[in-house]
Amino acid sequence: MSSLDATVRINPVKPLLDHIVILVDHHTLTGIDERLDGLFIVAPGGRHADGLTWNRLILFEDGVYIELIAFFDTIDPEVRKKHRWGSLADGTIIDWACSLHEEKDFARIQEQVSKAQTGYAYRDPVPGGRERPDGTVIKWANGAALNPDGTLVFPGTLPFWCLDRTPRALRVPYENAPELTGHPSGAKGVSRIVIEAPVGDITPLREVYKAIYEPGSDKSGDDGWLFHAPSGAHLGHQRIWLEGSSGGQIIKLALAGGRDSPSFVELLPGLIVKIDS
């Protein structure tokens, strides 16, 4: 047994599901409260440090959230194209993030993924942040996945990592402002994420997911991977699924709800989200 295997088995790193990213246009985000009235309470977000995007949040009791993000409509289209999400379609789930209790543990994630020997890797965290409407400055670092050729992985194929450098409660105030999690739809958290990726990429990607969620395991991953919520709550299935697709990549989301929750909600035109009760 290698020293890494021994460390993993004795003291495994516990990845936390952090948030799901939905791209919308500036006009839609400006009127998002009216759009989601009767379904979700939308919390304040803020302006990101790069000056290109701003967001609003749907916070859940389990500590996970949906980030509704838009590019400012005043930015140069050529500048937008250079952004990681700049060429993606509005009104779709475009990415998702994990986190850790401590940023120093990210080195373990990097090592576990490297040990899987698929060629995929995670680059070192890059500083980021945003300013809340009340003027509070929030800081974090993002760790993005790299393809075997060193280019950035297409968003959502693998999770990126959002590692807090200021208290997470400032970024995700689900405990400090519990009234923001009392959604009319009854949604309480995230139940499932399904990533449909090109069939030819599935085998190495499964090995990366195993390295993140079940290092050292011999499981195939056919039944998905268990994720942990920041609150420690157990709601819904709490599974990540990876499936092959003959078309483009798609990310699907199911929320965890209550007995009276609807089976489906339409977050945006054409974007249907299931609610598991």
Secondary structure, 3 states (H helix, E strand, C coil): CCHHHHHHHHCCCCCEEEEEEEECCHHHHHCHHHHCCCCCCCEEEEEECCCCEEEEEEECCCCCEEEEEEECCCCCHHHHHCCCCCCCCCCEEEEEEEECCCHHHHHHHHHHHHHCCCCCEECCCEEEEEECCCCCEEEEEEECEECCCCCECCCCCCCEEEEECCCHHHHCCCCCCHHHHCCCCCCCEEEEEEEEEEHHHHHHHHHHHHHHHCCCCCCCCCCCEECECCCCCCCCCCEEEEEEECCCCEEEEEEECCCCCCCEEEEECCEEEEEEC
